[in-house]
Structure formats: C-alpha cells, structure tokens
Amino acid sequence: MLINPHLWKGKPVRDLTQALRKKGGRNNTGRVTVRSRGGGHKRRLRVVDFHRQEPGPHDVVRIEYDPNRSAHIALLRSRSKKASQPWSYILACEGLRAGDVVTSYRNGIPNGLVDGYVDDPKGGRKPVDEDNNEATSEAALSLGILRSLTIKLGNVLPLRLIPPSTVIHNLSLDPNGPARLVRSAGTFATMVLHEEQGEYSQVRLQSGEIRRIRSDCCATIGKVSNGDWKGRMLGKAGRSRWLGRRPHVRGVAMNAKDHPHGGGRGKSKGNRHPASPWGLNAKGKRTRKPGPRGHKTGNKFVIRERPRGRKKIALIVK
C-alpha cells in the first residue's frame, strides 16, 4: 500500500535542478569541521522558488518527491505567455494536488479583482464612520469576497491581508526576501493578530513562540505537506550511508586524550557534565538570545518565548 499514491513516479524537470557538490564535512581549507559526514548517493538539488514574485494564476502540474528535503514539492506552470519563468517548483502544502490553481499576491491585490476594494500597500487601519452603515456594510462585503477569492491553499499573500487564526507556512522576514520560516514537513504557523499601527503582525510558530513580523512580508496559505515524515524509520545502517552519514564514535569509547569523556575503566565519563570534543557544554546551554524579558541585546521581535520545561509538558498534555 502506497503512503503517497499521488506522487509523480518520473524524473524531475532537468532545467530546474542543479548538481550538488559534496564537501565531506570539510571547509575551504580542507579541514574537517563536521564529523561523521561523507559518501552518500549522488544528488541533484531541486531549485525551489521561495520568492513567488511571478503574479497571475499557476496550474499545479504534479506533486513530486524531493530527496533533498522533508516536504514534497509541486511543479507549477504559469498561464501567462509573458512570464519570465513559466515553470517553477514550490513547496507543496497539505491537500494540494495536480490540477489545482495557485496564485501569488505578493505584489498586492490587482485592481478590479473585487468591486469596491482598493488595496493599501501601507496596510494601516483606516478609521471607519460608524454612522454610515451602508459604507461599512459595503466594505465588510468587499473584504469577505476578497478573502473567499484569495485565502486558498498554496496562495501567497502579504500578512496584512491574512485574517487571524489562518494556518500559514513559508514566512518571509524581509518584504522582498525569500521564505525563511516554517518550511519543514508537517509544520505550520498561525496568524494571531494585526497591530493597530499596521506595521507589524504577530504570528504563533509551531514551537509556541509568538513573534512580530512586518505586515508587508509574505506567507503561503496552508500547512506543509508530508506530515508523516516525522515517523520515518531508516531500517538499516546502509540507508544512513546513502544519506551521507558515516558512523559516529561515542566519546566514552575513546581515549582520554581524544575526548573529555574518554579514558577510565568501564563506561564512565568521570561525573563530568556532557561536553563536546573541545570541552564546550553539549547539553543544557542556551545558544539563542532571550526574548524581550531577557537581556537587553535579546530578540526584540519575540513577544512570547516558546514554552520550556513544565510549561511545555502542560501544553502537550492539553
């Protein structure tokens, strides 16, 4: 029984791929900087479009397996004859199938898409005349029609046009930059709210962290595909070698001169806190700057840090 019978069984589009040159864990001087890397099957990288600058409708030709990432990818074909790149790959969201149509509204809503609606790129909230019920109802109707046309799986929209509680992925951190966040298989983020000034929106990431992102940055509607990837089993050591992973020697199995955990009689690391081969703490040390309640040089865009310890356990139980 196939887990994903909708996947394309042929080869990818050659023009949308490039060769991956192996490094074997070495840097530009030839020194090993990442241990236990080397070998593996020959690969070709699929060039995925994380910008989605090409406007207009695109037809989903097929859904493909990508050996270089956890999520599936979708092959798109633009309906415009003037498109600079008629063919492209994007990350496939959950539920996207061949024959669907996706559109990028990254550059805003085109004029005339919805009668009575004019897109405001600045995204600020305009005061509403509550006494004029007719104008208020027309604006609400236009906004409802706009959302019914644009909030669809695979569509790209600025954050200011995405309503709260919408599931999104492929978030960009720069208005003109590529997608940076929420790209792994099965991941998603949730739109929380739009701030009154209109400059920033708040998004809840899957870790539980709530982060401020500029409202003119973009995101894709839906959840990343292939959520069952987290339950995969390699099954044998040879499959790890296909992936380019070589055997990893434990520190307690080494001599004292080769690792801080080495030496001694039996399996003992001498009551030492877990450390790397170079003596740095390996477990428990925070490597990320704290949020606004922490150090003054922390990340100012983090509204609420991800839950840790008992808070995380309580969140999982709920």
Phi, psi and omega in degrees: 000127181279136177284322181233077183291347183276357183284146178291135184263358181264197181270161178285172175288119187300322183291344180258022178231163174212154185289144175258117180271125184285145179252336181066026180078010181262153175265194184290344177263000179090003180273147179285116177252339176233115182283163175062037176233141177155157179072212180094165181288150177293137186232156168233127182283134172276126181278105183266135180275105178262001179266318180054049181278339184287116181281176176089166182289144177232135179272136175278111183281316182194164175252130185239155171276136178243113182289351184261001179210167183279330182274161173277162179237156180240137177268124182249150173229125182285143177277346181279132178283346180263009182294137179290329178225092184293331180249142180199159174252141171226165173291131180278131176271164182296126179096351179284132183225165178299136182101345177286165180237129177237153184222144176255120175253034183298324181272012179105174180277126179294146180295138179092356178294318177230126179295131177088358180246128176239123183287136177250104182300333180289336171075007181288153179277126181268144178294140182252131177282103184292337180288331181271087184293327182294316179293323179295317180293323178294320178295318179295321179294317179296319179295321178295318178295320179299315181293325178293334180271331188254329183279081180225157183302131176089351179282147179253130182221151168296151183299330182293341181259002181260123182289156177301154180074007178278137178277127185224168174207180179057055181276136174262152178254357178229137182303330180248008185263175180281170177292137183240323188253155172058069181235353182279162183299133175078001183270159178200161173234165182232131175289126183264301181196167174248129182291154186299323182291338177086359183275328183232154172237155180251131184233135176265119178280169186291339177286349184102352179287137175252126189229143175274131178226143180303139185290340178271002170285161188247161176210161179254140182284135175113182181249144182295142186285175175063052180293341179282359182298329182293341180262016183289155175230128180292322173089328181201163182293330182296329180290327174296323178292326175299326181278000179087020180255121178267165181302142182249122182272131179289151180294323181291345179270000182263174173281164182297330182283344184264340184201146177299336179272353188282172177080180180087173179256124183086189182271086183218141175248016173070038178054031180264146176296140181308132184223161175280171178301343182256011174088006179274148179299133185258339182225136174091343181278129180284132181249359182246143179293138180294169182281201187296336180275356182263225184292156183293339178264014182288180182284112183283347182271356178271114179281315178220128181288161178293146181292144179229157174064231183295327178297321179293318179297317180296324179292322180292320180297321179295000000 
